Amino acid sequence: MDTRSKIAEMQEEKESYSDAIVEGLIQEYRMRSLKGIAKYRTTLEDNQLSLNQWLQHAKEEAMDMALYLHKAQKQLNG
């Protein structure tokens, strides 16, 4: 069965399909969205930053992630 067929089948059976990992992450996204809306008073969809500003935000987030990964490695490796 190809991917599209599997997705269509899952959509038909969506009430019986559940993946707790996926659902948990979706819930985290929803909570993060609400936090962002409260903080910035706009949705991501409605935010009118320029492409360069979006890229800068993404770069800064990637830099933060690298720091978190480095910290975690240091904790694991002593």
N, C-alpha and C positions, 0 to 999 in steps of 0.2 A: 504494500500500500504506500503510495507516495505521500509526501508531507501535506499537500493540500487536502487530500482525501482524509487523512488522519485529523487534520484541524476541523474539517467540515463535520466529521463524525463526532468529534469532541464537542463541537458547538451544539449539535443536535442533542447530545447527552449531557449538556453542561450542568444540569441539576444533579446528576449522579457523579460528575467528575469533580474532584477536589484534590489539590496538592497543597498541603499545609505550608510547605516552604514558600511556594509562590504566593499563596494568600497572605502569609505573614509579611513578605516583602511589599506586596501591594498595600497592605495596611500601613507599613512604615512610610511608603511614598505619600499616602494620603495625609498622614500626620505631619510629615515634613512640609507638604504643600500648605496645610493650614497654618503652620508656624511661619512660613514665608509670607503668606498673605497678611497675617497679623503684623509681622515686622515691617514689610515693605509697602503695605496698603495697596497691593496690586497682585494680579495673578501672573504666572509665568507667561501665559498666553497674551495677556494685555500689556506686558512690559515692553516698552518701545526703545530698548537700548539698540545701539548700532551694532553691526556685525563685529566690528573691532572690539566693542565693549563686551559682547558675549564671549568672544575668543579670549579676552583678558581674564574674565571670570573663570572660564574653563581652565586656563593655564594656572591660575592661582589655586583652584581646587585640586588640580593634578599635583602641584607642588606640595600642597598640604598632605595629600595622600602619600607621596613619597616620604615625607617626614614621619607620618604615622607608621608606615611600613618599616622604616629604618629603626624607629623606637621599638616596635614589636620584635624585630630581629635581635636587637640588643638585649631585650628581656629574655628571649629564648636562648641566646648563645652566651649570655653572661657578661 
